[in-house]
Amino acid sequence: MVPWTCPVCRAALGPYGLDAVQEAHCPSCRASLRGQVFAAWWTPEKIESKLDRALEGEAVCFFHPSNRAALACDACGRFICTICDLPVGARHLCPVCLSKGLGKEKLPEIIPRRFLWARTGLAFGILPIICLVWPMWVISGGTAVILAIISWWRPVSLVRGRQRWAAILAIVLGILQIAGWFGFILLISYSKNNSGK
Protein backbone atom coordinates (compact mmCIF):
# COMPACT_ATOMS: atom_id res chain seq x y z
CA MET A 1 0.00 0.00 0.00
CA VAL A 2 1.31 3.45 -0.92
CA PRO A 3 1.50 5.71 2.16
CA TRP A 4 -0.10 9.13 2.20
CA THR A 5 2.37 11.88 1.40
CA CYS A 6 2.35 15.62 1.93
CA PRO A 7 1.50 17.40 -1.34
CA VAL A 8 4.14 20.06 -0.63
CA CYS A 9 7.23 18.21 0.63
CA ARG A 10 6.28 14.58 -0.19
CA ALA A 11 6.96 13.46 3.38
CA ALA A 12 5.08 10.37 4.56
CA LEU A 13 2.07 11.13 6.75
CA GLY A 14 0.78 8.94 9.54
CA PRO A 15 -2.55 7.16 9.25
CA TYR A 16 -4.44 9.63 11.41
CA GLY A 17 -2.64 12.81 10.43
CA LEU A 18 -5.59 14.15 8.46
CA ASP A 19 -8.93 15.21 9.84
CA ALA A 20 -11.88 16.59 7.86
CA VAL A 21 -13.07 18.79 10.71
CA GLN A 22 -9.91 20.62 11.67
CA GLU A 23 -6.69 21.41 9.90
CA ALA A 24 -3.56 19.38 10.55
CA HIS A 25 0.03 20.25 9.78
CA CYS A 26 2.69 18.22 8.01
CA PRO A 27 5.35 17.17 10.56
CA SER A 28 8.14 18.01 8.09
CA CYS A 29 7.20 21.27 6.38
CA ARG A 30 4.29 22.39 8.59
CA ALA A 31 2.01 22.80 5.55
CA SER A 32 -1.68 23.08 6.37
CA LEU A 33 -3.57 19.87 5.47
CA ARG A 34 -7.21 18.85 5.61
CA GLY A 35 -8.77 15.56 4.58
CA GLN A 36 -10.49 12.45 5.79
CA VAL A 37 -8.92 9.04 6.09
CA PHE A 38 -10.97 6.00 6.96
CA ALA A 39 -9.50 3.64 9.51
CA ALA A 40 -10.03 0.65 7.21
CA TRP A 41 -7.51 2.15 4.80
CA TRP A 42 -4.68 1.69 7.27
CA THR A 43 -5.77 -1.43 9.12
CA PRO A 44 -7.12 -4.01 6.68
CA GLU A 45 -9.31 -6.48 8.48
CA LYS A 46 -9.51 -10.11 7.65
CA ILE A 47 -12.94 -10.75 6.21
CA GLU A 48 -14.46 -13.87 7.61
CA SER A 49 -16.45 -16.01 5.26
CA LYS A 50 -20.12 -16.29 6.15
CA LEU A 51 -20.58 -19.69 4.57
CA ASP A 52 -22.52 -22.42 6.25
CA ARG A 53 -19.97 -25.03 7.21
CA ALA A 54 -21.26 -28.56 7.08
CA LEU A 55 -21.59 -30.50 10.29
CA GLU A 56 -21.03 -34.22 10.64
CA GLY A 57 -23.71 -36.17 8.77
CA GLU A 58 -25.09 -33.23 6.76
CA ALA A 59 -25.25 -33.10 2.99
CA VAL A 60 -22.27 -31.26 1.52
CA CYS A 61 -21.66 -29.39 -1.71
CA PHE A 62 -20.29 -31.48 -4.57
CA PHE A 63 -17.71 -28.80 -5.40
CA HIS A 64 -16.96 -27.57 -1.85
CA PRO A 65 -16.99 -30.56 0.53
CA SER A 66 -16.64 -28.37 3.62
CA ASN A 67 -19.78 -26.32 2.80
CA ARG A 68 -23.33 -27.32 3.68
CA ALA A 69 -25.52 -28.14 0.68
CA ALA A 70 -28.24 -25.56 0.13
CA LEU A 71 -30.13 -27.34 -2.65
CA ALA A 72 -29.74 -29.75 -5.54
CA CYS A 73 -28.97 -28.82 -9.13
CA ASP A 74 -32.14 -29.01 -11.22
CA ALA A 75 -30.28 -30.52 -14.18
CA CYS A 76 -27.96 -33.16 -12.70
CA GLY A 77 -29.11 -33.48 -9.08
CA ARG A 78 -25.75 -32.69 -7.48
CA PHE A 79 -25.91 -31.02 -4.09
CA ILE A 80 -24.61 -27.45 -4.29
CA CYS A 81 -23.86 -24.73 -1.74
CA THR A 82 -24.86 -21.08 -1.95
CA ILE A 83 -21.63 -20.26 -3.81
CA CYS A 84 -22.30 -22.81 -6.55
CA ASP A 85 -26.01 -22.04 -6.89
CA LEU A 86 -26.56 -20.28 -10.21
CA PRO A 87 -30.21 -19.30 -10.63
CA VAL A 88 -31.27 -19.33 -14.28
CA GLY A 89 -34.88 -18.32 -14.62
CA ALA A 90 -36.81 -20.55 -12.21
CA ARG A 91 -34.10 -23.23 -12.21
CA HIS A 92 -31.01 -23.62 -10.03
CA LEU A 93 -27.95 -25.00 -11.81
CA CYS A 94 -24.45 -25.98 -10.80
CA PRO A 95 -21.48 -24.44 -12.67
CA VAL A 96 -20.92 -27.60 -14.75
CA CYS A 97 -24.52 -27.77 -15.98
CA LEU A 98 -24.52 -24.06 -16.73
CA SER A 99 -21.36 -24.36 -18.84
CA LYS A 100 -22.77 -27.40 -20.66
CA GLY A 101 -25.99 -25.53 -21.34
CA LEU A 102 -24.12 -22.51 -22.65
CA GLY A 103 -21.89 -24.62 -24.88
CA LYS A 104 -24.82 -26.39 -26.53
CA GLU A 105 -27.06 -23.31 -26.31
CA LYS A 106 -29.77 -25.31 -24.55
CA LEU A 107 -30.58 -22.54 -22.09
CA PRO A 108 -32.99 -20.10 -23.72
CA GLU A 109 -32.82 -17.86 -20.62
CA ILE A 110 -29.18 -17.07 -21.31
CA ILE A 111 -28.06 -15.44 -24.52
CA PRO A 112 -24.29 -15.95 -24.80
CA ARG A 113 -23.94 -13.76 -27.88
CA ARG A 114 -26.02 -11.33 -29.86
CA PHE A 115 -26.01 -10.44 -33.51
CA LEU A 116 -24.90 -6.85 -34.00
CA TRP A 117 -27.39 -5.64 -36.56
CA ALA A 118 -26.13 -2.06 -36.73
CA ARG A 119 -22.50 -3.11 -37.23
CA THR A 120 -23.48 -5.54 -39.98
CA GLY A 121 -25.54 -2.83 -41.65
CA LEU A 122 -22.55 -0.52 -41.41
CA ALA A 123 -20.38 -3.15 -43.08
CA PHE A 124 -22.90 -3.39 -45.94
CA GLY A 125 -22.81 0.38 -46.16
CA ILE A 126 -19.02 0.78 -46.20
CA LEU A 127 -17.56 -2.24 -48.00
CA PRO A 128 -19.14 -1.76 -51.46
CA ILE A 129 -18.07 1.89 -51.45
CA ILE A 130 -14.49 1.05 -50.46
CA CYS A 131 -14.24 -1.84 -52.91
CA LEU A 132 -15.94 0.20 -55.66
CA VAL A 133 -18.42 -2.54 -56.44
CA TRP A 134 -21.00 -0.11 -57.77
CA PRO A 135 -23.30 -2.70 -59.42
CA MET A 136 -24.00 -4.09 -55.93
CA TRP A 137 -24.89 -0.70 -54.48
CA VAL A 138 -28.65 -1.17 -54.83
CA ILE A 139 -28.56 -4.50 -53.01
CA SER A 140 -25.98 -3.55 -50.39
CA GLY A 141 -27.50 -0.10 -49.84
CA GLY A 142 -30.95 -1.54 -49.28
CA THR A 143 -29.53 -4.24 -47.02
CA ALA A 144 -27.64 -1.64 -44.98
CA VAL A 145 -30.80 0.41 -44.47
CA ILE A 146 -32.91 -2.64 -43.55
CA LEU A 147 -30.33 -3.98 -41.07
CA ALA A 148 -29.95 -0.55 -39.47
CA ILE A 149 -33.72 -0.21 -39.07
CA ILE A 150 -33.93 -3.71 -37.57
CA SER A 151 -31.21 -2.76 -35.06
CA TRP A 152 -33.46 -0.07 -33.52
CA TRP A 153 -35.84 -2.71 -32.13
CA ARG A 154 -33.44 -5.54 -31.34
CA PRO A 155 -31.89 -6.09 -27.90
CA VAL A 156 -28.68 -4.17 -27.38
CA SER A 157 -25.24 -5.68 -27.05
CA LEU A 158 -24.41 -6.56 -23.47
CA VAL A 159 -20.86 -5.32 -23.88
CA ARG A 160 -21.07 -2.43 -26.30
CA GLY A 161 -24.56 -1.15 -25.52
CA ARG A 162 -26.79 0.39 -28.14
CA GLN A 163 -24.80 1.77 -31.03
CA ARG A 164 -27.12 4.24 -32.67
CA TRP A 165 -24.23 5.95 -34.44
CA ALA A 166 -23.54 2.77 -36.42
CA ALA A 167 -27.20 2.44 -37.38
CA ILE A 168 -27.46 6.09 -38.44
CA LEU A 169 -24.25 5.87 -40.46
CA ALA A 170 -25.45 2.63 -42.09
CA ILE A 171 -28.73 4.31 -43.09
CA VAL A 172 -26.92 7.33 -44.53
CA LEU A 173 -24.44 5.20 -46.48
CA GLY A 174 -27.19 2.89 -47.71
CA ILE A 175 -29.28 5.81 -48.95
CA LEU A 176 -26.20 7.29 -50.64
CA GLN A 177 -25.55 3.98 -52.41
CA ILE A 178 -29.13 3.75 -53.64
CA ALA A 179 -29.10 7.40 -54.70
CA GLY A 180 -25.76 6.86 -56.46
CA TRP A 181 -27.14 3.91 -58.39
CA PHE A 182 -30.27 5.79 -59.46
CA GLY A 183 -28.13 8.80 -60.34
CA PHE A 184 -25.98 6.55 -62.49
CA ILE A 185 -29.08 5.19 -64.28
CA LEU A 186 -30.39 8.73 -64.84
CA LEU A 187 -26.99 9.79 -66.20
CA ILE A 188 -26.94 6.89 -68.66
CA SER A 189 -30.50 7.55 -69.82
CA TYR A 190 -29.78 11.27 -70.13
CA SER A 191 -26.62 10.63 -72.15
CA LYS A 192 -28.50 8.23 -74.47
CA ASN A 193 -31.23 10.80 -75.01
CA ASN A 194 -28.71 13.54 -75.81
CA SER A 195 -26.56 11.35 -78.06
CA GLY A 196 -29.56 10.47 -80.23
CA LYS A 197 -30.25 14.13 -81.15
Contacts in CASP RR format, 6 or more apart in sequence:
PFRMAT RR
TARGET T0000
AUTHOR 0000-0000-0000
METHOD contacts of the structure
MODEL  1
MVPWTCPVCRAALGPYGLDAVQEAHCPSCRASLRGQVFAAWWTPEKIESK
LDRALEGEAVCFFHPSNRAALACDACGRFICTICDLPVGARHLCPVCLSK
GLGKEKLPEIIPRRFLWARTGLAFGILPIICLVWPMWVISGGTAVILAII
SWWRPVSLVRGRQRWAAILAIVLGILQIAGWFGFILLISYSKNNSGK
3 12 0 8 1.000
3 13 0 8 1.000
3 14 0 8 1.000
4 12 0 8 1.000
4 13 0 8 1.000
4 14 0 8 1.000
4 15 0 8 1.000
4 18 0 8 1.000
4 37 0 8 1.000
5 11 0 8 1.000
5 12 0 8 1.000
5 13 0 8 1.000
6 13 0 8 1.000
6 26 0 8 1.000
6 28 0 8 1.000
6 29 0 8 1.000
6 31 0 8 1.000
6 33 0 8 1.000
7 31 0 8 1.000
7 33 0 8 1.000
8 26 0 8 1.000
8 29 0 8 1.000
8 31 0 8 1.000
9 26 0 8 1.000
9 28 0 8 1.000
9 29 0 8 1.000
9 31 0 8 1.000
11 26 0 8 1.000
11 27 0 8 1.000
11 28 0 8 1.000
11 29 0 8 1.000
13 26 0 8 1.000
13 27 0 8 1.000
13 33 0 8 1.000
15 37 0 8 1.000
15 39 0 8 1.000
15 41 0 8 1.000
15 42 0 8 1.000
15 43 0 8 1.000
16 37 0 8 1.000
16 42 0 8 1.000
17 24 0 8 1.000
17 33 0 8 1.000
17 37 0 8 1.000
18 24 0 8 1.000
18 33 0 8 1.000
18 34 0 8 1.000
18 35 0 8 1.000
18 36 0 8 1.000
18 37 0 8 1.000
19 34 0 8 1.000
19 35 0 8 1.000
19 36 0 8 1.000
20 34 0 8 1.000
20 35 0 8 1.000
20 36 0 8 1.000
22 34 0 8 1.000
23 32 0 8 1.000
23 33 0 8 1.000
23 34 0 8 1.000
24 32 0 8 1.000
24 33 0 8 1.000
24 34 0 8 1.000
25 31 0 8 1.000
25 32 0 8 1.000
25 33 0 8 1.000
26 33 0 8 1.000
51 67 0 8 1.000
51 68 0 8 1.000
51 81 0 8 1.000
51 82 0 8 1.000
51 83 0 8 1.000
52 67 0 8 1.000
52 68 0 8 1.000
52 70 0 8 1.000
52 81 0 8 1.000
52 82 0 8 1.000
53 66 0 8 1.000
53 67 0 8 1.000
53 68 0 8 1.000
54 60 0 8 1.000
54 61 0 8 1.000
54 65 0 8 1.000
54 66 0 8 1.000
54 67 0 8 1.000
54 68 0 8 1.000
54 69 0 8 1.000
55 68 0 8 1.000
58 68 0 8 1.000
58 69 0 8 1.000
59 68 0 8 1.000
59 69 0 8 1.000
59 79 0 8 1.000
60 66 0 8 1.000
60 67 0 8 1.000
60 68 0 8 1.000
60 69 0 8 1.000
60 79 0 8 1.000
60 81 0 8 1.000
61 67 0 8 1.000
61 68 0 8 1.000
61 69 0 8 1.000
61 70 0 8 1.000
61 79 0 8 1.000
61 80 0 8 1.000
61 81 0 8 1.000
61 83 0 8 1.000
61 84 0 8 1.000
62 78 0 8 1.000
62 79 0 8 1.000
62 80 0 8 1.000
62 84 0 8 1.000
62 94 0 8 1.000
63 80 0 8 1.000
63 81 0 8 1.000
63 83 0 8 1.000
63 84 0 8 1.000
63 94 0 8 1.000
63 95 0 8 1.000
64 81 0 8 1.000
64 83 0 8 1.000
64 84 0 8 1.000
67 81 0 8 1.000
67 82 0 8 1.000
67 83 0 8 1.000
68 81 0 8 1.000
69 79 0 8 1.000
69 80 0 8 1.000
69 81 0 8 1.000
70 80 0 8 1.000
70 81 0 8 1.000
70 82 0 8 1.000
70 85 0 8 1.000
71 79 0 8 1.000
71 80 0 8 1.000
71 85 0 8 1.000
71 92 0 8 1.000
72 78 0 8 1.000
72 79 0 8 1.000
72 80 0 8 1.000
72 92 0 8 1.000
73 79 0 8 1.000
73 80 0 8 1.000
73 92 0 8 1.000
73 93 0 8 1.000
73 94 0 8 1.000
73 97 0 8 1.000
74 91 0 8 1.000
74 92 0 8 1.000
74 93 0 8 1.000
75 91 0 8 1.000
75 93 0 8 1.000
75 94 0 8 1.000
75 97 0 8 1.000
75 100 0 8 1.000
76 94 0 8 1.000
76 96 0 8 1.000
76 97 0 8 1.000
78 94 0 8 1.000
78 96 0 8 1.000
80 92 0 8 1.000
80 94 0 8 1.000
84 94 0 8 1.000
84 95 0 8 1.000
85 92 0 8 1.000
85 94 0 8 1.000
86 92 0 8 1.000
86 93 0 8 1.000
86 94 0 8 1.000
86 95 0 8 1.000
86 98 0 8 1.000
87 93 0 8 1.000
88 98 0 8 1.000
88 107 0 8 1.000
88 109 0 8 1.000
88 110 0 8 1.000
89 109 0 8 1.000
98 107 0 8 1.000
98 110 0 8 1.000
100 106 0 8 1.000
101 107 0 8 1.000
101 110 0 8 1.000
102 110 0 8 1.000
102 112 0 8 1.000
103 112 0 8 1.000
105 112 0 8 1.000
111 155 0 8 1.000
111 158 0 8 1.000
114 154 0 8 1.000
114 155 0 8 1.000
114 156 0 8 1.000
114 157 0 8 1.000
114 158 0 8 1.000
115 154 0 8 1.000
116 151 0 8 1.000
116 157 0 8 1.000
116 160 0 8 1.000
116 163 0 8 1.000
117 147 0 8 1.000
117 148 0 8 1.000
117 150 0 8 1.000
117 151 0 8 1.000
117 154 0 8 1.000
117 167 0 8 1.000
118 147 0 8 1.000
118 148 0 8 1.000
118 151 0 8 1.000
118 163 0 8 1.000
118 164 0 8 1.000
118 166 0 8 1.000
118 167 0 8 1.000
118 170 0 8 1.000
119 163 0 8 1.000
119 166 0 8 1.000
120 147 0 8 1.000
121 143 0 8 1.000
121 144 0 8 1.000
121 147 0 8 1.000
121 148 0 8 1.000
121 151 0 8 1.000
121 166 0 8 1.000
121 167 0 8 1.000
121 170 0 8 1.000
122 144 0 8 1.000
122 148 0 8 1.000
122 166 0 8 1.000
122 167 0 8 1.000
122 169 0 8 1.000
122 170 0 8 1.000
122 173 0 8 1.000
124 140 0 8 1.000
124 141 0 8 1.000
124 142 0 8 1.000
124 143 0 8 1.000
124 144 0 8 1.000
124 147 0 8 1.000
124 170 0 8 1.000
124 174 0 8 1.000
125 140 0 8 1.000
125 141 0 8 1.000
125 144 0 8 1.000
125 170 0 8 1.000
125 173 0 8 1.000
125 174 0 8 1.000
125 177 0 8 1.000
126 173 0 8 1.000
127 133 0 8 1.000
127 140 0 8 1.000
128 134 0 8 1.000
128 136 0 8 1.000
128 137 0 8 1.000
128 140 0 8 1.000
128 141 0 8 1.000
128 177 0 8 1.000
129 137 0 8 1.000
129 173 0 8 1.000
129 176 0 8 1.000
129 177 0 8 1.000
133 140 0 8 1.000
134 181 0 8 1.000
134 184 0 8 1.000
137 177 0 8 1.000
137 178 0 8 1.000
137 180 0 8 1.000
137 181 0 8 1.000
138 177 0 8 1.000
138 178 0 8 1.000
138 181 0 8 1.000
140 174 0 8 1.000
140 177 0 8 1.000
141 173 0 8 1.000
141 174 0 8 1.000
141 175 0 8 1.000
141 177 0 8 1.000
141 178 0 8 1.000
142 174 0 8 1.000
142 177 0 8 1.000
142 178 0 8 1.000
144 170 0 8 1.000
144 171 0 8 1.000
144 173 0 8 1.000
144 174 0 8 1.000
144 177 0 8 1.000
145 170 0 8 1.000
145 171 0 8 1.000
145 174 0 8 1.000
145 175 0 8 1.000
145 178 0 8 1.000
147 170 0 8 1.000
148 166 0 8 1.000
148 167 0 8 1.000
148 168 0 8 1.000
148 170 0 8 1.000
148 171 0 8 1.000
149 167 0 8 1.000
149 171 0 8 1.000
151 163 0 8 1.000
151 166 0 8 1.000
151 167 0 8 1.000
152 167 0 8 1.000
156 162 0 8 1.000
157 163 0 8 1.000
END
